[in-house]
Amino acid sequence: MSRPVALVTGASSGIGLCFAQQLARKGYDLVLVARRLERLEKIASELSQEHSIDCRVEGRDLADPRAVADLVSDLERDGVEVEVLINNAGYGLAGSYLSQPWQQHEKFIRVLFTAVCELTHRLLPGMKLRGKGRIIQVSSVSGFMSGTAGHTLYGAVKAALNLFTECLALECKGSGVHVTSLCPGFTYTEFHDVTGTREKMSKMPWFLWLQADRVASDALDCCERGKIYCVPGLVYKTLLIILWLIPAPLRRWLVARQGSSYRDSSETPVKTN
């Protein structure tokens, strides 16, 4: 790869795909990571032809404990130096916390948090050595508020990701590496189709929905300017300010009251093997 390289996880659809498209337009060679290999290959072919870039496809399941180490090892073997890292891979689990077996929660935590931390840890040294790097961790506004049934672990993981990103950004200050936590609200992607909550989510007012391409664009701009947090959309910026100003008990009551209308809160316990 002859140009600067950007690695995007969860690049087969949604926000991840938009990141890949925009980075390709900026002239980056790409490493696209996702489970759906056939879909990735189609995207890579299109981006390579349209923007005259090199595009490497890596079909990896980040729930596999060896996935990140093997991926980075292969890149190092081939002399690929990553300048931009987009940790976007993620998904949601429907139902209450006990409605899913622990094995599912364990995979969830690995994909949304552990793999993010590991990939960052393995690629950050090279960025610091070269004196330039950009890291965007795709989080959520859910990381700033209490979750409800159907969102319990998701919000907790995103809160941890936000704080990790903030601490890492402070640690990297002055190194030439910028670290940003992207915290979008409801965004038009396949996310809610995968979790089976599309019907419920369709009840949301239109002005709460964001476009994935705008979300990616805002994040790249914020990271380039060295901003630690990126919250796309005036609606969500205002919402967070309001939530921070009201007392915590009232905030939790409001979130619980509204959240139950849009989330799968089934409570049938599933036995963990």
Kinemage of the C-alpha trace (Angstrom):
@kinemage 1
@onewidth
@group {chain A} dominant
@subgroup {mainchain}
@vectorlist {calphas} color= white
{ca met a 1} P 0.000 0.000 0.000
{ca ser a 2} L 1.629 3.219 -1.213
{ca arg a 3} L -0.686 5.757 0.422
{ca pro a 4} L -1.582 6.376 4.101
{ca val a 5} L -3.649 3.451 5.402
{ca ala a 6} L -6.957 3.540 7.273
{ca leu a 7} L -8.364 0.450 9.006
{ca val a 8} L -12.138 0.286 9.501
{ca thr a 9} L -13.880 -2.438 11.491
{ca gly a 10} L -17.536 -3.191 10.837
{ca ala a 11} L -16.991 -1.808 7.347
{ca ser a 12} L -19.626 -3.868 5.534
{ca ser a 13} L -22.564 -1.522 6.228
{ca gly a 14} L -23.874 1.534 8.042
{ca ile a 15} L -21.510 4.034 9.636
{ca gly a 16} L -18.491 1.806 8.985
{ca leu a 17} L -19.201 1.726 5.253
{ca cys a 18} L -19.598 5.516 5.232
{ca phe a 19} L -16.228 5.881 6.943
{ca ala a 20} L -14.662 3.646 4.284
{ca gln a 21} L -16.221 5.645 1.449
{ca gln a 22} L -15.148 9.006 2.842
{ca leu a 23} L -11.617 7.874 3.643
{ca ala a 24} L -11.326 6.460 0.116
{ca arg a 25} L -12.331 9.854 -1.284
{ca lys a 26} L -9.598 11.433 0.842
{ca gly a 27} L -7.050 9.147 -0.820
{ca tyr a 28} L -6.415 6.570 1.885
{ca asp a 29} L -5.671 2.951 1.134
{ca leu a 30} L -8.059 0.811 3.160
{ca val a 31} L -8.070 -2.275 5.346
{ca leu a 32} L -11.724 -3.305 5.671
{ca val a 33} L -12.628 -5.662 8.510
{ca ala a 34} L -15.941 -7.461 9.046
{ca arg a 35} L -17.442 -10.944 9.174
{ca arg a 36} L -19.301 -10.748 5.858
{ca leu a 37} L -16.400 -11.446 3.509
{ca glu a 38} L -18.387 -11.541 0.258
{ca arg a 39} L -19.955 -8.177 0.991
{ca leu a 40} L -16.587 -6.696 1.928
{ca glu a 41} L -15.022 -7.872 -1.321
{ca lys a 42} L -17.769 -6.178 -3.337
{ca ile a 43} L -17.298 -2.914 -1.423
{ca ala a 44} L -13.521 -3.105 -1.796
{ca ser a 45} L -13.787 -3.644 -5.545
{ca glu a 46} L -16.099 -0.655 -5.954
{ca leu a 47} L -13.960 1.677 -3.844
{ca ser a 48} L -10.728 0.592 -5.525
{ca gln a 49} L -12.106 1.242 -9.005
{ca glu a 50} L -13.819 4.512 -8.153
{ca his a 51} L -10.969 6.130 -6.196
{ca ser a 52} L -7.864 4.334 -7.554
{ca ile a 53} L -6.802 3.103 -4.113
{ca asp a 54} L -5.624 -0.218 -2.726
{ca cys a 55} L -8.224 -1.962 -0.616
{ca arg a 56} L -7.424 -4.967 1.547
{ca val a 57} L -10.231 -7.188 2.836
{ca glu a 58} L -10.017 -9.011 6.167
{ca gly a 59} L -12.895 -11.316 7.048
{ca arg a 60} L -12.562 -11.503 10.846
{ca asp a 61} L -14.934 -12.198 13.713
{ca leu a 62} L -13.812 -9.907 16.527
{ca ala a 63} L -15.643 -12.114 19.022
{ca asp a 64} L -12.789 -14.584 18.506
{ca pro a 65} L -10.135 -13.916 21.203
{ca arg a 66} L -7.351 -14.423 18.627
{ca ala a 67} L -8.848 -12.243 15.895
{ca val a 68} L -7.122 -8.948 16.686
{ca ala a 69} L -3.674 -10.431 17.339
{ca asp a 70} L -3.818 -12.469 14.124
{ca leu a 71} L -5.010 -9.461 12.105
{ca val a 72} L -2.259 -7.147 13.345
{ca ser a 73} L 0.353 -9.879 12.902
{ca asp a 74} L -0.655 -10.295 9.244
{ca leu a 75} L -0.525 -6.535 8.654
{ca glu a 76} L 2.926 -6.246 10.250
{ca arg a 77} L 4.184 -9.183 8.188
{ca asp a 78} L 3.128 -7.368 5.019
{ca gly a 79} L 4.520 -4.006 6.120
{ca val a 80} L 1.134 -2.292 6.416
{ca glu a 81} L 1.318 0.745 8.716
{ca val a 82} L -2.061 1.993 9.900
{ca glu a 83} L -2.412 5.764 10.242
{ca val a 84} L -6.174 5.949 10.832
{ca leu a 85} L -8.075 3.454 13.001
{ca ile a 86} L -11.884 3.400 13.036
{ca asn a 87} L -13.193 1.027 15.712
{ca asn a 88} L -16.768 0.789 14.479
{ca ala a 89} L -17.755 -2.893 14.761
{ca gly a 90} L -20.722 -3.434 17.028
{ca tyr a 91} L -24.257 -4.665 17.471
{ca gly a 92} L -27.008 -4.840 20.072
{ca leu a 93} L -28.668 -7.605 22.069
{ca ala a 94} L -32.452 -7.516 22.361
{ca gly a 95} L -34.328 -8.225 25.568
{ca ser a 96} L -33.481 -7.787 29.235
{ca tyr a 97} L -30.059 -8.637 30.639
{ca leu a 98} L -31.194 -12.082 31.793
{ca ser a 99} L -32.956 -12.931 28.540
{ca gln a 100} L -29.572 -13.655 26.907
{ca pro a 101} L -27.126 -16.385 27.989
{ca trp a 102} L -23.806 -15.224 29.418
{ca gln a 103} L -21.936 -16.518 26.359
{ca gln a 104} L -23.729 -13.919 24.228
{ca his a 105} L -22.870 -11.115 26.645
{ca glu a 106} L -19.243 -12.247 26.715
{ca lys a 107} L -18.993 -12.054 22.913
{ca phe a 108} L -20.770 -8.707 22.983
{ca ile a 109} L -18.251 -7.232 25.430
{ca arg a 110} L -15.350 -8.596 23.412
{ca val a 111} L -16.552 -7.077 20.138
{ca leu a 112} L -17.647 -3.692 21.500
{ca phe a 113} L -14.935 -3.112 24.098
{ca thr a 114} L -12.164 -5.677 24.500
{ca ala a 115} L -11.320 -5.873 20.788
{ca val a 116} L -11.418 -2.069 20.586
{ca cys a 117} L -8.924 -1.736 23.436
{ca glu a 118} L -6.674 -4.455 22.017
{ca leu a 119} L -6.642 -3.123 18.458
{ca thr a 120} L -5.891 0.351 19.803
{ca his a 121} L -3.106 -1.015 22.006
{ca arg a 122} L -1.465 -2.892 19.145
{ca leu a 123} L -1.630 -0.077 16.566
{ca leu a 124} L -1.007 2.963 18.770
{ca pro a 125} L 2.772 2.396 19.236
{ca gly a 126} L 3.380 2.704 15.495
{ca met a 127} L 1.323 5.890 15.317
{ca lys a 128} L 3.283 7.455 18.175
{ca leu a 129} L 6.586 6.396 16.643
{ca arg a 130} L 5.657 8.073 13.347
{ca gly a 131} L 4.268 11.119 15.161
{ca lys a 132} L 0.865 10.974 13.489
{ca gly a 133} L -2.315 8.989 13.937
{ca arg a 134} L -6.076 9.274 14.153
{ca ile a 135} L -8.266 6.941 16.226
{ca ile a 136} L -12.066 7.112 16.272
{ca gln a 137} L -13.951 4.894 18.689
{ca val a 138} L -17.595 4.612 17.640
{ca ser a 139} L -19.551 4.937 20.858
{ca ser a 140} L -23.064 6.316 21.459
{ca val a 141} L -25.035 8.954 23.341
{ca ser a 142} L -26.209 5.928 25.340
{ca gly a 143} L -22.861 6.105 27.096
{ca phe a 144} L -23.977 9.315 28.835
{ca met a 145} L -27.242 8.077 30.327
{ca ser a 146} L -28.807 5.171 32.177
{ca gly a 147} L -30.071 2.277 30.119
{ca thr a 148} L -33.330 0.398 30.482
{ca ala a 149} L -34.404 -3.167 29.789
{ca gly a 150} L -33.165 -4.067 26.346
{ca his a 151} L -30.275 -1.623 26.641
{ca thr a 152} L -28.649 -2.474 29.954
{ca leu a 153} L -25.219 -3.707 28.897
{ca tyr a 154} L -25.032 -1.618 25.714
{ca gly a 155} L -25.088 1.693 27.569
{ca ala a 156} L -22.638 0.426 30.187
{ca val a 157} L -20.113 -0.678 27.563
{ca lys a 158} L -20.430 2.609 25.690
{ca ala a 159} L -19.899 4.535 28.948
{ca ala a 160} L -16.692 2.579 29.534
{ca leu a 161} L -15.628 3.226 25.926
{ca asn a 162} L -16.220 6.964 26.342
{ca leu a 163} L -14.092 7.178 29.473
{ca phe a 164} L -11.362 4.993 27.956
{ca thr a 165} L -11.235 7.264 24.915
{ca glu a 166} L -11.103 10.403 27.026
{ca cys a 167} L -8.256 9.062 29.152
{ca leu a 168} L -6.350 7.838 26.085
{ca ala a 169} L -6.767 11.197 24.350
{ca leu a 170} L -5.204 12.932 27.337
{ca glu a 171} L -2.380 10.395 27.392
{ca cys a 172} L -1.690 10.969 23.686
{ca lys a 173} L -1.738 14.759 23.913
{ca gly a 174} L 1.257 16.249 22.139
{ca ser a 175} L 2.179 12.987 20.416
{ca gly a 176} L 0.564 13.792 17.070
{ca val a 177} L -2.124 11.157 17.696
{ca his a 178} L -5.716 12.363 18.030
{ca val a 179} L -8.299 10.145 19.730
{ca thr a 180} L -12.035 10.829 19.433
{ca ser a 181} L -15.161 9.174 20.792
{ca leu a 182} L -18.015 9.369 18.282
{ca cys a 183} L -21.341 9.464 20.123
{ca pro a 184} L -24.248 9.466 17.672
{ca gly a 185} L -27.900 9.098 18.512
{ca phe a 186} L -30.371 7.103 16.429
{ca thr a 187} L -28.849 6.592 12.985
{ca tyr a 188} L -30.304 5.055 9.825
{ca thr a 189} L -28.378 1.748 9.530
{ca glu a 190} L -29.062 -2.002 9.672
{ca phe a 191} L -28.502 -1.951 13.453
{ca his a 192} L -32.172 -2.128 14.411
{ca asp a 193} L -32.965 -4.704 11.736
{ca val a 194} L -30.335 -7.016 13.205
{ca thr a 195} L -31.673 -6.586 16.744
{ca gly a 196} L -35.268 -7.052 15.580
{ca thr a 197} L -36.360 -3.656 16.914
{ca arg a 198} L -37.054 -1.869 13.609
{ca glu a 199} L -40.836 -1.840 14.155
{ca lys a 200} L -40.509 -0.239 17.577
{ca met a 201} L -37.846 2.210 16.443
{ca ser a 202} L -40.035 3.395 13.574
{ca lys a 203} L -42.133 5.165 16.231
{ca met a 204} L -39.289 7.597 16.892
{ca pro a 205} L -39.847 11.198 15.680
{ca trp a 206} L -38.109 11.919 12.376
{ca phe a 207} L -35.943 14.710 13.813
{ca leu a 208} L -34.142 12.253 16.113
{ca trp a 209} L -32.723 10.263 13.195
{ca leu a 210} L -29.248 10.929 11.805
{ca gln a 211} L -27.780 10.041 8.410
{ca ala a 212} L -24.791 7.687 8.592
{ca asp a 213} L -22.706 9.648 6.074
{ca arg a 214} L -23.113 12.875 8.082
{ca val a 215} L -22.161 11.033 11.279
{ca ala a 216} L -18.945 9.724 9.716
{ca ser a 217} L -18.101 13.105 8.212
{ca asp a 218} L -18.559 14.913 11.535
{ca ala a 219} L -16.386 12.343 13.305
{ca leu a 220} L -13.498 12.664 10.847
{ca asp a 221} L -13.653 16.448 11.129
{ca cys a 222} L -13.722 16.379 14.949
{ca cys a 223} L -10.813 13.951 15.136
{ca glu a 224} L -8.712 16.022 12.749
{ca arg a 225} L -9.337 19.059 14.970
{ca gly a 226} L -8.329 17.115 18.078
{ca lys a 227} L -11.754 17.037 19.724
{ca ile a 228} L -12.184 14.240 22.259
{ca tyr a 229} L -15.956 13.910 21.814
{ca cys a 230} L -18.086 14.173 18.695
{ca val a 231} L -21.862 14.322 19.185
{ca pro a 232} L -23.452 14.770 15.738
{ca gly a 233} L -26.628 16.799 15.411
{ca leu a 234} L -27.898 19.837 17.296
{ca val a 235} L -30.769 17.786 18.730
{ca tyr a 236} L -28.439 15.420 20.560
{ca lys a 237} L -26.070 18.151 21.708
{ca thr a 238} L -29.058 19.937 23.236
{ca leu a 239} L -30.489 16.726 24.701
{ca leu a 240} L -27.257 15.923 26.525
{ca ile a 241} L -27.021 19.428 27.971
{ca ile a 242} L -30.585 19.124 29.276
{ca leu a 243} L -29.941 15.677 30.766
{ca trp a 244} L -26.815 16.889 32.550
{ca leu a 245} L -28.718 19.829 34.066
{ca ile a 246} L -31.590 17.854 35.612
{ca pro a 247} L -31.211 15.811 38.852
{ca ala a 248} L -30.042 12.205 38.401
{ca pro a 249} L -33.194 10.545 39.848
{ca leu a 250} L -35.419 12.525 37.486
{ca arg a 251} L -33.081 11.784 34.573
{ca arg a 252} L -33.261 8.035 35.257
{ca trp a 253} L -37.057 8.190 35.508
{ca leu a 254} L -37.361 10.011 32.182
{ca val a 255} L -34.992 7.620 30.404
{ca ala a 256} L -36.814 4.575 31.778
{ca arg a 257} L -40.231 5.979 30.855
{ca gln a 258} L -39.286 6.776 27.270
{ca gly a 259} L -36.876 3.918 26.648
{ca ser a 260} L -39.388 1.189 27.419
{ca ser a 261} L -41.462 2.318 24.448
{ca tyr a 262} L -38.725 1.554 21.926
{ca arg a 263} L -36.788 -1.407 23.319
{ca asp a 264} L -37.378 -5.105 23.645
{ca ser a 265} L -37.803 -5.597 27.398
{ca ser a 266} L -38.646 -9.318 27.378
{ca glu a 267} L -37.632 -10.890 30.680
{ca thr a 268} L -37.734 -14.629 30.013
{ca pro a 269} L -34.516 -15.862 31.640
{ca val a 270} L -32.206 -17.997 29.531
{ca lys a 271} L -30.151 -20.665 31.260
{ca thr a 272} L -26.394 -20.299 30.829
{ca asn a 273} L -24.660 -23.522 29.923
